[in-house]
Amino acid sequence: MALSLGVGLYFTKRASSSLSEFFLSGRSLPWWLAGTSMAAASFAADTPLYVTGLVRGQGIYENWQWWCYILSGMLSVFFFARLWRRLGVLTDVQLIDLRYEGRSARILRGFKAVYFSFAIHTIIKAQIILAMAKILEVILGWGKWDGILVSSAIVLAYSTMAGYWGVVVTDFFQFIIAMTGAILLAVVSVHKAGGLPHIMAIVPASKLAFFPSPGKAAFMAFLGYIGLSWWSKYSSDGGGIIVQRMASSRDEKQSLLATFYFNVVTFAARTWPWVLAALASMVLYPVLKDNETAYPKMVLDLLPTGLKGLMLSAFFAAFMSSVGTYLNLSSAYMINDLYRPFIKPDASERHYLMLSRLITLVLAGVTALITYHVSSIVGVFKFLIAFGSGTGLVYIARWFWWRVNAWSEISAMMASTAVSAFVYENRLCAAMPFYDRLAAIIGVSTVIWIAVTLLTKPVSKEKLRAFYEKTLPGGPGWGDIRKGFEGRDGGNFSRPFYLWLLGSVFLVGLTMGIGKMIFGWYASGAAWLALSFAAALALWRGVKKGGIV
């Protein structure tokens, strides 16, 4: 905590020089720092508790609830990393001003700034803070409000002082501490549970499976995850947190490398320490009222003094990196996409920076109030998957289809929100399985936004051509707008689609192969790793041939 505060103090002066420094570190980050910050931001205190809840509740295969985002992660690498860096925005919401025009675009930009800051990001931060409160309650015996207030104070200090500089630099060492703690607890818990062979003999075989058995409800959920979830979510073209790091990278190459590195670390490296600890907890604590508390309970019961303190530091590190990130980006939305363009466009940089810090404090207070009324981390995560589904396709399409306009996004967001509220609150839908709810939200939303797109006025060709010239996305959906840019743009998608497919096979194979080898299933593990290696070779040749790196 002292180190985090020291970083905040050190970078305060630099971060206070401009909004670009406060929110994007002057667009100067190397790939390894931007990529580590991506990984740290997505590794929160709630993540190991969430994975523990999945494994104890359903089994290892239920991790496809988030493993499915390998597909969208590789989509970001080979389709969007360079486009976002090329666009030169401060936030992803700023794209609206460059892609659309008219009153509808202004309404959409302002609305999304508030929507993400006070709705989506507040729910995510509440999920993260809830986990930290549970951890502190189990380990230290603190009440919920004590945990919320104390665990939020330190991150508020450095995120308000040093902005994005404080976030990304603390992310680097916080991620190292968090991963060290995760590996440490996995090793100790497996040993205390009698070793991995003993655990595998006790835990039901169905819960050790990496894929659910066909014909069961779990298999239908799995199909929903890999068939619907990854492309339908509001972060389908990167999402605000990842886009902020893409935009802060030194150049397009650094942006692509950072995003690729982040995905490899997130799925192949982070998965297995959490899974092993969760399996060990099933032997050590066969029955618990709240499965998510098993992880901090093992810290309290199994680790000696000293290591217990290190593990608590790891929890704080994971917590602070994520909450700091969301507070910084939410403040960026409010200043860059609402206050500066629509309320006070001619103020000084000092004025905007002062207000950015004030908004950060306000957002933290709102989050604390929401957190107090949330009880389940897994429940919140599944709600987030559904809430906002149906918007993902329009966020992808806006890069590659000229006909998409501001009303497309507005209608997709309204339809998705309305249908999500209906299927989650209506008694008639109470018995619907998760994948049916997801399909309903996506299906209805997609039909509505496409119909609205075709019935409303398109963006002018001048605006579209200016956007295309700046981003050069390629693809057949731009029609006449693309004329004159052939050879300089992204072509007909054959190469990036091929690289996306190879990247997805590589990462799925690597993640499954490492897991199989850990569990002693060497034949299948070797097969998965061989598939991953073959995809990696083809991927490297394709990347070199395309001049991408």
Secondary structure by P-SEA (a helix, b strand, c coil): caaaaaaaaaacccccccccccccccccccaaaaaaaaaaaacccaaaaaaaaaaaccccccccccccaaaaaaaaacccaaaaaaacccccccccccccccaaaaaaaaaaaaaaaccaaaaaaaaaaaaaaaaaaaaccccaaaaaaaaaaaaaaaaaacaaaaaaaaaaaaaaaaaaaaaaaaaaaaaaaccaaaaaacccccccccccccccaaaaaaaaaacccccccccccccaaaaaaaaacccaaaaaaaaaaaaaaaccccccaaaaaaaaaaaaccccccccaaaaaaaaccccaaaaaaaaaaaaaaaaaaaaaaaaaaaaaaacccccccccccccaaaaaaaaaaaaaaaaaaaaaaaaacccaaaaaaaaaaccccaaaaaaaaaccccccaaaaaaaaaaaaaaaaaaacccccccccaaaaaaaaaaaaaaaaaaaaaacccccaaaaaaaaaaccccccccccccccccccccccaaaaaaaaaaaaaaaaaaaaaaaaaaacaaaaaaaaaaaaaaaaaaaaaaaaaaccc
